[in-house]
């Protein structure tokens, strides 16, 4: 089990920066997908304390 990082690891920083090179601006979901993939790849477990979260959206999401 790897400890939760206190700073952005170099390889993750490079991945997030590469997302910025796409023609379309990446969404928060794109960022989270890259972070989630990195955490799984390195078998990083969440810290023992509760992480802050936003409430789930209950209504429609996206353009209407």
C-alpha positions as CSV (number, residue, x, y, z in Angstrom):
1,X,0.0,0.0,0.0
2,X,1.4,3.4,-1.0
3,X,0.7,6.5,1.1
4,X,-1.5,9.3,-0.1
5,X,0.8,11.9,-1.8
6,X,1.2,15.3,-0.2
7,X,2.1,17.0,-3.5
8,X,1.3,16.2,-7.1
9,X,3.7,13.4,-8.3
10,X,5.8,14.3,-11.3
11,X,4.3,11.6,-13.6
12,X,0.7,12.7,-12.7
13,X,1.6,16.3,-13.2
14,X,2.9,15.4,-16.7
15,X,-0.3,13.6,-17.5
16,X,-2.5,16.5,-16.4
17,X,-0.4,18.9,-18.4
18,X,-0.7,16.7,-21.5
19,X,-4.5,17.0,-21.2
20,X,-4.1,20.8,-21.6
21,X,-2.5,20.2,-25.0
22,X,-5.8,18.9,-26.5
23,X,-7.7,21.1,-28.8
24,X,-10.7,21.0,-26.5
25,X,-10.2,22.2,-23.0
26,X,-10.4,19.2,-20.6
27,X,-13.2,19.0,-18.2
28,X,-13.0,18.3,-14.4
29,X,-14.1,14.8,-15.3
30,X,-11.1,14.4,-17.6
31,X,-8.8,15.5,-14.7
32,X,-10.5,13.2,-12.2
33,X,-10.2,10.3,-14.7
34,X,-6.4,10.9,-15.0
35,X,-6.1,11.2,-11.2
36,X,-8.2,8.1,-10.6
37,X,-6.2,6.1,-13.1
38,X,-2.9,7.2,-11.5
39,X,-4.1,6.3,-8.0
40,X,-5.2,2.8,-9.2
41,X,-1.9,2.3,-11.1
42,X,0.2,3.0,-8.0
43,X,-2.2,1.2,-5.6
44,X,-2.6,4.4,-3.5
45,X,-5.1,4.0,-0.7
46,X,-7.1,7.0,0.5
47,X,-6.0,8.7,3.8
48,X,-7.5,7.5,7.1
49,X,-9.4,10.8,7.5
50,X,-12.5,11.6,5.4
51,X,-11.9,13.6,2.3
52,X,-14.1,16.6,1.5
53,X,-16.7,15.9,-1.2
54,X,-19.3,17.8,-3.1
55,X,-22.9,16.6,-3.0
56,X,-24.1,14.6,-5.9
57,X,-26.1,16.4,-8.6
58,X,-29.8,15.4,-8.5
59,X,-31.0,17.1,-11.7
60,X,-30.1,16.9,-15.3
61,X,-26.4,17.6,-16.2
62,X,-25.2,19.2,-19.4
63,X,-26.8,21.3,-22.0
64,X,-30.5,21.4,-22.3
